[in-house]
Amino acid sequence: MEVFHKALQVGMLKLEISIIDRSNTILYVSPEEYQQVLLNPYSVTLTARDEEDKRIWQTPVMDDQGNIKYYSTISLAIEDARNKLGESGEGLEYDEAAGETQLKILLIEDVPEDIELMSMTLKKAGLDFQIKPVDTQEEFAEALTQYKADIILSDHATPQFNSLEALSMARKVNPVIPFIVVSGGVSEVQAGNFIRQGVNDYVLKSDLHRLPLAIQKAIRHGNNSLATREELLSKVEELTRTNKELENMIYGVAHNLRSPLNSVLGLLDLAKQEGISLSKNLAHYFQMMESSIRKLDTSINDVLKLAKNARHETALEKIDFRKLLEDTLEQMKFMKGFDRLRKQLDVTQACLFYSDSYRVSTVLNNLLSNAIKYMDNSKPDPFVHVTVDITREQALIHIKDNGIGINKTYLSKIFSMFYRATSQSEGTGLGLYLVKDTIQTLKGTIEIESHEGKGTSFMISLPNQCDTIWS
């Protein structure tokens, strides 16, 4: 999110200096990484425009090693930008006087351990603060007028009153004081109610590493504007959808993991019961156990890929499609039926193509492995034909095979989580869901045509991010 913007006229050019707060755009990182983000959340981007306001170039400020430089405060970022611009940067100013005093926090909490844990979290994040804990209505009412807090943190439910009652009391004394609910558990319904009532944010006690950032954002924005509340309500709706999807995933993953494990346990029990005659069937049992364990491994890998696609930012790099396809097929050479399947690659790449190599590879890996798994062994010439056409705007990828195909009844569900369209499926039902999820992350599209007994075609369009790299 942009927190500072200044345009300066330098000769014939208009130079724009933007300071970006990356901390509220990173959603899926480890607590350790998140602490680093909190300590140094700001970066500086310089943009030059001509007289017609057309962007000529844009670049972030880099450190001596060529990495994006991050700053702990906006004033430090401004100072560095001013130094780098020399005389042109003399017009850069930022009033940070409001942040020079110690932050005064009024905390409604009746559990001493939670008070200590919150204090430790804020100290670790480098905040300069003093905290006043209260746990009764009388203490809170007195602190509202006497303590003059900069922000209020409130447990949702204490023995005497709850957070919404506290919010109502606070707004009568100070209508714009930031108010954050810090609770042991918040449902989607409660979260939506908090935001509608005017709460700035809510933080789970199991997710306290978010608290320093939530405080900084609340202080910066003050009482929620309508736009901010609508943004938070949108996040609540997104949380509801994500939770529902997560529930479906947990159910499917639990089934996929438990089934092969139970199979292995059953085979082991059978082997123990057979005793002396074990040697006769040993090889067969081991083969069945290996198959079950491989299914388990595939399930885990697919879930990990989904998680990685969700939490990692897009990393743009130059992609050589022919090499990427050849490397993908090389990794599959030990799959059953690989040698029999005819592979044809036609790549027309007259210009550079930039995208996320890992994600593109994930898509190709899933679709090509499916072509091998579901080839039609009754046909004399099973094949998979891949064509790639690169333009300045996009990559058009067409993957066609003459495998067993998919019944048209199932095509509308083929990209659903844990859905298997054929009884021959040995996968987790996550593969094509992962493919579509990954392509959507890349802002691309995918279409499918399939006829049972004839084969399947996937048509994929991925935007070329070349202009993003060079702009």
C-alpha positions in Angstrom: 0.0 0.0 0.0 1.3 3.5 -0.9 1.8 5.6 2.2 3.7 8.6 0.6 3.6 10.1 -2.8 5.4 13.2 -4.1 5.9 14.5 -7.7 8.9 16.8 -8.5 9.7 18.5 -11.7 13.3 17.8 -12.8 14.0 19.6 -16.1 11.7 18.1 -18.7 10.8 15.1 -16.5 8.3 14.7 -13.8 9.8 12.5 -11.1 7.5 10.6 -8.7 8.7 9.3 -5.4 6.4 6.7 -3.8 6.9 4.9 -0.5 5.2 1.5 -0.2 4.3 -0.3 3.0 4.8 -4.0 2.1 3.6 -5.3 5.5 -0.1 -5.2 4.7 0.4 -7.0 1.3 2.2 -10.1 2.7 -0.4 -12.5 4.0 1.2 -15.9 4.0 4.7 -15.8 5.6 6.3 -17.4 8.6 6.3 -15.5 11.9 10.0 -15.0 11.6 9.7 -13.5 8.1 6.8 -11.4 9.3 8.9 -9.9 12.1 11.5 -8.8 9.5 8.7 -7.2 7.5 7.4 -5.3 10.5 10.9 -4.1 11.4 11.6 -2.8 7.8 8.2 -2.4 6.1 8.9 0.5 3.7 10.5 0.7 0.2 11.0 3.6 -2.2 10.0 3.5 -5.9 11.1 6.2 -8.3 9.1 6.8 -11.5 10.0 9.2 -14.4 7.3 10.6 -16.7 7.6 12.7 -19.9 5.6 15.9 -20.7 2.7 13.7 -21.9 2.7 11.9 -18.5 3.9 8.7 -20.1 6.0 6.5 -17.9 9.6 6.3 -19.1 11.1 4.2 -16.4 10.3 2.9 -12.9 12.7 1.4 -10.4 12.8 0.6 -6.7 15.7 2.0 -4.6 18.4 -0.7 -4.3 21.1 -1.5 -1.7 24.7 -2.1 -2.6 24.1 -5.7 -3.3 21.4 -4.9 -5.9 18.4 -6.0 -3.7 15.4 -3.8 -2.9 16.2 -1.6 0.1 13.8 -1.6 3.0 13.4 1.0 5.8 12.1 0.9 9.3 10.3 4.3 9.1 9.0 6.6 6.5 11.3 9.4 7.5 14.4 7.2 6.9 13.1 6.3 3.5 12.5 10.0 2.7 16.0 10.9 3.9 17.6 8.2 1.7 15.6 9.2 -1.3 16.5 12.9 -0.7 20.2 12.0 -0.6 20.1 9.9 -3.8 18.3 12.7 -5.7 20.7 15.5 -4.5 19.4 19.0 -5.3 16.3 17.5 -7.0 15.3 16.0 -3.7 15.2 19.2 -1.6 11.4 19.4 -1.9 10.9 16.1 -0.1 9.4 16.6 3.3 7.6 14.4 5.8 6.1 15.4 9.1 6.6 12.5 11.5 6.2 14.6 14.7 3.1 12.6 15.7 5.2 9.4 15.9 7.9 10.9 18.2 6.0 10.4 21.5 5.5 7.1 23.3 2.4 5.2 22.2 -0.2 4.9 25.0 -2.2 1.7 24.9 -5.3 1.0 26.9 -5.8 -2.7 27.2 -9.0 -4.5 28.4 -7.8 -7.9 29.5 -8.2 -10.1 32.6 -5.6 -12.7 32.0 -2.1 -11.7 33.2 -0.3 -14.1 30.9 -2.0 -12.7 27.8 -1.1 -9.1 28.9 2.6 -10.2 29.2 2.5 -12.0 25.9 1.1 -9.0 24.1 3.7 -6.7 25.7 6.5 -9.0 24.7 5.2 -9.2 21.1 5.1 -5.4 20.8 8.6 -5.0 22.3 10.0 -7.6 19.9 8.5 -5.5 17.0 10.4 -2.4 18.3 7.4 -0.4 19.3 7.9 2.3 22.0 4.8 2.1 24.2 3.3 2.1 27.6 0.4 -0.1 28.4 -2.4 0.3 31.0 -4.4 -2.9 31.6 -8.0 -2.8 33.0 -10.6 -5.5 33.5 -13.7 -3.8 34.9 -16.1 -1.3 33.4 -15.3 1.2 36.2 -11.6 1.0 35.6 -12.1 1.4 31.8 -14.5 4.4 32.2 -11.9 6.1 34.4 -9.0 5.3 32.1 -10.9 6.7 29.1 -10.9 10.2 30.6 -7.7 10.1 32.7 -5.2 8.0 30.7 -5.7 9.7 27.3 -4.8 6.6 25.3 -3.7 6.6 21.7 -5.4 3.2 21.0 -7.6 0.7 22.7 -7.0 -3.1 22.6 -9.8 -5.2 23.9 -10.4 -8.9 24.6 -13.8 -9.8 23.2 -15.3 -11.0 26.5 -14.2 -10.3 30.1 -16.2 -11.2 33.2 -17.9 -7.8 33.4 -18.4 -6.7 29.8 -17.5 -7.4 26.1 -15.6 -5.5 23.4 -18.7 -4.0 21.7 -19.9 -2.6 25.0 -16.4 -1.2 25.5 -16.4 0.3 22.0 -19.7 2.1 22.6 -18.3 3.6 25.8 -15.0 4.6 24.1 -16.8 6.3 21.1 -18.8 8.5 23.5 -15.6 9.9 25.0 -13.4 9.9 21.8 -15.3 9.1 18.5 -12.1 8.6 16.5 -9.8 6.6 18.9 -8.6 3.4 17.2 -10.1 0.2 18.6 -8.8 -3.3 18.0 -10.3 -6.6 19.3 -7.7 -9.1 20.4 -9.5 -12.4 21.0 -8.9 -16.1 21.5 -11.4 -16.9 18.7 -13.4 -14.9 16.2 -16.0 -16.4 13.9 -16.9 -14.9 10.5 -20.2 -13.6 11.9 -18.5 -11.9 14.9 -15.8 -10.4 12.7 -18.4 -8.9 10.4 -20.3 -7.5 13.3 -17.1 -6.0 14.7 -16.3 -4.1 11.5 -19.9 -2.9 11.1 -19.8 -1.5 14.6 -16.6 0.5 13.8 -13.8 -1.7 15.1 -10.6 -1.0 13.3 -9.3 -4.5 13.2 -9.4 -7.9 15.0 -6.4 -10.0 15.9 -6.4 -13.6 17.1 -4.4 -14.4 20.2 -3.0 -17.4 18.3 -1.8 -14.9 15.6 -0.3 -12.2 17.8 2.6 -11.5 15.3 -0.1 -9.5 13.4 -0.7 -7.2 16.4 2.1 -4.6 15.8 1.1 -4.1 12.2 -2.6 -3.8 13.1 -1.7 -1.1 15.7 0.4 0.8 13.2 -2.3 0.7 10.6 -5.0 1.7 13.0 -3.0 4.7 14.3 -2.2 5.7 10.8 -5.8 5.6 9.5 -7.6 6.6 12.7 -11.3 5.8 12.9 -12.6 3.7 10.0 -13.9 5.6 7.0 -16.7 3.9 5.1 -14.2 2.8 2.4 -12.0 1.2 5.1 -14.9 -0.6 6.7 -16.0 -1.9 3.2 -12.5 -3.1 2.6 -12.5 -5.0 5.9 -15.9 -6.4 5.3 -14.7 -7.7 1.9 -11.8 -9.4 3.8 -14.3 -11.0 6.1 -16.2 -12.3 3.2 -13.0 -13.6 1.7 -12.2 -15.3 5.0 -15.6 -17.0 4.9 -14.9 -18.4 1.5 -11.4 -19.4 2.4 -12.6 -21.2 5.5 -15.3 -23.1 3.6 -12.7 -24.1 1.0 -10.3 -25.1 3.8 -13.0 -27.3 5.4 -13.4 -29.1 2.1 -9.7 -29.5 1.7 -9.3 -30.8 5.3 -12.0 -33.4 4.7 -10.5 -34.5 1.3 -7.0 -34.6 2.6 -8.0 -36.6 5.7 -9.7 -39.1 3.5 -6.8 -39.3 1.0 -4.2 -39.7 3.8 -6.1 -42.2 6.0 -7.1 -44.5 3.2 -3.6 -45.6 2.1 -2.4 -45.6 5.7 -5.1 -47.9 6.7 -4.3 -50.1 3.7 -0.7 -50.3 4.7 -1.6 -51.2 8.3 -4.0 -53.9 7.0 -1.3 -55.4 4.8 1.2 -55.5 7.7 -1.4 -57.1 10.0 -2.1 -59.7 7.2 1.6 -60.4 6.8 2.0 -60.9 10.6 -0.9 -63.3 10.7 0.5 -65.5 7.8 3.6 -66.2 9.8 5.7 -69.0 8.2 3.9 -68.7 4.8 4.9 -65.1 4.6 7.7 -65.6 2.1 5.4 -66.8 -0.7 3.4 -63.6 -0.8 6.0 -61.1 0.5 6.8 -59.5 -2.9 3.1 -59.0 -3.6 2.4 -57.4 -0.3 5.4 -55.1 -0.6 4.2 -54.0 -4.0 0.8 -53.1 -2.7 2.2 -51.3 0.3 4.5 -49.3 -2.0 1.6 -48.3 -4.1 -0.4 -47.1 -1.1 2.6 -45.1 0.3 3.2 -43.5 -3.1 -0.5 -42.4 -3.2 0.1 -40.9 0.3 3.2 -39.1 -0.9 1.3 -37.7 -3.9 -1.4 -36.4 -1.7 1.1 -34.6 0.5 3.0 -33.1 -2.4 -0.2 -31.8 -4.0 -1.3 -30.1 -0.8 2.2 -28.5 -0.4 2.0 -27.2 -4.0 -1.4 -25.7 -3.2 0.0 -24.0 -0.1 3.0 -22.7 -2.0 0.8 -21.3 -4.8 -1.3 -19.5 -2.2 1.5 -17.9 -0.1 4.3 -17.1 -2.5 4.4 -13.9 -4.5 4.8 -14.1 -8.2 8.5 -14.1 -9.2 8.9 -13.0 -12.8 11.8 -14.4 -14.9 12.6 -15.2 -18.5 11.1 -18.5 -19.7 12.4 -20.7 -22.5 9.4 -22.8 -23.2 11.2 -25.5 -25.2 13.7 -26.1 -22.5 11.0 -26.0 -19.8 9.0 -28.6 -21.7 12.0 -30.8 -22.3 13.0 -30.7 -18.7 9.5 -31.5 -17.6 9.3 -34.5 -19.8 12.8 -35.6 -18.7 11.5 -35.8 -15.1 8.7 -38.2 -16.3 10.8 -40.7 -18.2 10.3 -43.4 -15.5 6.5 -43.2 -15.6 4.7 -46.2 -16.8 3.9 -45.9 -20.5 6.3 -42.9 -21.1 8.4 -44.7 -23.8 5.3 -45.8 -25.7 3.7 -42.3 -25.8 4.8 -40.2 -28.8 5.8 -36.6 -27.7 5.6 -33.7 -30.2 6.7 -30.2 -29.2 6.2 -27.2 -31.4 7.3 -23.9 -29.9 7.2 -20.6 -31.7 8.9 -18.0 -29.5 9.9 -15.0 -31.5 10.1 -12.7 -28.5 11.0 -12.8 -24.8 8.4 -14.2 -22.4 8.4 -13.4 -18.7 6.3 -15.1 -16.1 6.6 -17.2 -12.9 8.7 -20.2 -14.0 7.8 -22.4 -11.0 4.1 -21.9 -11.5 4.2 -22.4 -15.3 6.3 -25.6 -14.7 3.6 -26.8 -12.2 0.9 -26.4 -14.9 2.9 -28.2 -17.6 3.9 -31.0 -15.2 0.3 -31.8 -14.2 -1.1 -31.7 -17.7 1.7 -33.7 -19.3 1.7 -36.3 -16.5 -2.0 -36.7 -17.0 -1.5 -37.3 -20.7 0.9 -40.2 -19.8 -1.3 -41.6 -17.0 -4.5 -41.7 -19.1 -3.1 -42.7 -22.5 -5.2 -45.2 -24.4 -3.2 -48.4 -24.6 -5.5 -49.9 -27.2 -4.5 -47.3 -29.8 -1.5 -48.0 -32.0 -0.1 -44.5 -31.8 -0.7 -42.8 -28.5 0.5 -39.3 -28.5 0.6 -35.9 -26.8 1.1 -32.8 -28.9 2.2 -29.5 -27.3 2.1 -26.3 -29.3 3.3 -23.0 -27.8 2.9 -19.6 -29.6 4.6 -16.6 -27.9 3.7 -13.1 -28.7 4.5 -9.8 -27.0 1.1 -10.0 -25.2 0.7 -13.7 -24.3 1.7 -17.3 -24.5 -0.9 -19.6 -26.1 -0.4 -23.2 -25.0 -2.3 -26.1 -26.5 -1.8 -29.6 -25.1 -3.6 -32.3 -27.0 -3.6 -36.1 -26.6 -5.6 -39.1 -27.9 -6.0 -40.7 -24.6 -9.1 -42.2 -22.9 -10.8 -38.8 -22.8 -13.5 -37.6 -20.4 -17.2 -38.1 -20.5 -18.9 -34.7 -21.3 -21.1 -35.2 -18.2 -18.0 -34.6 -16.0 -16.4 -31.7 -17.8 -18.1 -29.0 -15.8 -16.6 -30.5 -12.5 -13.2 -31.3 -13.8 -11.4 -28.4 -12.0 -13.2 -29.0 -8.7 -11.2 -29.9 -5.6 -10.8 -33.7 -5.0 -12.9 -34.5 -8.1 -12.0 -37.6 -10.2 -13.6 -37.9 -13.6 -12.5 -41.5 -14.2 -12.4 -44.8 -12.2 -8.8 -45.1 -13.6 -7.7 -42.1 -11.6 -4.8 -42.9 -9.3 -4.3 -39.2 -8.2 -5.6 -37.1 -5.3 -8.2 -35.1 -7.3 -6.1 -32.0 -6.6 -4.1 -31.9 -9.8 -6.5 -30.0 -12.1 -7.7 -27.9 -9.3 -4.1 -26.9 -8.7 -3.6 -26.2 -12.4 -6.6 -23.8 -12.6 -5.7 -22.1 -9.3 -2.1 -21.6 -10.5 -3.2 -20.2 -13.9 -5.6 -17.8 -12.1 -2.7 -16.6 -9.9 -0.8 -15.9 -13.2 -3.9 -14.0 -14.4 -4.4 -16.5 -17.3 -7.2 -18.7 -18.6 -7.7 -22.4 -19.3 -10.3 -24.2 -21.3 -10.8 -27.9 -21.9 -12.3 -30.0 -24.7 -12.6 -33.7 -24.3 -14.4 -36.7 -25.8 -14.6 -40.1 -24.2 -12.5 -42.6 -26.1 -11.0 -39.9 -28.4 -8.8 -37.6 -26.3 -8.4 -34.3 -24.4 -7.2 -30.8 -25.3 -6.3 -28.0 -22.9 -6.0 -24.5 -24.2 -4.1 -22.1 -22.0 -3.5 -18.4 -22.3 -0.8 -16.7 -20.0 -0.1 -13.0 -20.1 3.5 -12.0 -21.1 4.9 -9.9 -18.2 7.7 -8.6 -20.3 6.4 -5.0 -20.1 6.2 -5.3 -16.3 9.9 -6.2 -16.1 11.1 -3.4 -18.4 8.7 -0.6 -17.4 
